[in-house]
Amino acid sequence: MQTALLFPGQGSQYIGMGQDLFTRSIVARRTFEEASEILGYSVSNLCFQGSEADLTRTDYAQPCILTVGIAAFRVLVERMEREPVYLAGHSLGEITALTASGALHFADAVRLVRFRGMLMRDAQKHKAGSMMAVHGLTPQVIEKECLEPEYRGLVVISNLNSSRQTVVSGQVNALTKIKERFTDLGGHVTPLQVDGAFHSPFMKNAAMQLYDELRLIPFHSMRYSVLSNVTALPYPNVNCIPSFLSEQMVERVRWQGCVQFLMERQVYNLIEVGPGSVLSNMLRREKLDACMIQSMDKKEYLQKLIKESLPKGNRAVSYAHYLKAALCAKNYNIHGETSNYLKEVAGPFRELEQLARSGDVADGNAKALEALNHILDCKMTPAIQRGGILSHIAEEGVVRHV
């Protein structure tokens, strides 16, 4: 059964998100720490003890959701039995998917989503906007209402999420009025936990500024194919990233189209990677009988994953084994520039060499594992090969990599 990984967007956040990952996994903990160093505040504190008001703020929510998603992905990727054939993310989740694919370095992604969140927040300073989900009405009926003179230009369809849910964005006053109209027509309306009219023309200036920022970021070859929200098709190449991500801010999110693309290609093993179960629940309501739908935010799934990942044995591992694994791992990064590749791997290699020369052993040492994982990232090592490398090291003793 072919696998796709799905990354949620804003609205999936909640107080306590990622805490199980942080507590149980060294890899996840390092991911949170890296994001905190970049942002200048504790991402873990904000995720675990922050207020609902703070986690609703776009400029805080987006880096936190990205961090939880990448932390979960890094834990999952070492234990996957098969490579995913596609990655897809809903709105912000598309950036998480691109990061997981290797197109964006995590540090660049954290800075990008912080900038994106600030742009989206600032876009609402003079025009208060929001979003709401509409259930029970077809997109055609909703579109017809949005085009009525009373709402034209003030409310638009922003997300085609499923056959059961369409999201609209617009000015708060107009949304309040049209909500009554949708209810009268037999629809059920749910306000979303966002502070802006995202994926609408209200984001035009923000989209232009985001495009300028995206043009400054280096992009890298993708290990996995990523679906675009704008086209509901895979990215043709990384050169499309600036235009697709900036267009996404003003265009509809075609999530239903992304799911349909996967179904048409019989990709039936769907794993939601990140906080909450918004995408999983949406898929279950579609009654996709052939699909296996899982969420890493479900405690039982995470516990099973982490339990299976703990290697047997009680001996420590020599740092030399990490160095040997890093040197022997095949380089799949054949499309990247050699100079950039060497620059990226030089530091981690030196760190492993210094640890190996120390003659000590790595009893679950996070530094050695982090350096090795960075090198495997640079080499674009597929999940299955990566899992084999780590399992081989585990056979030499105990490696508590989660």
Helices and strands as residue ranges (DSSP letters): E 3-7, H 19-24, H 26-39, H 43-49, H 52-56, H 58-77, E 86-89, H 92-101, H 106-122, E 129-135, H 139-146, E 155-160, E 165-171, H 172-184, E 188-191, G 201-203, H 204-214, E 225-226, G 238-240, H 241-248, H 255-264, E 269-272, H 278-285, E 292-295, H 299-309, E 317-318, H 319-328, H 338-358, E 361-362, H 366-378, H 383-395
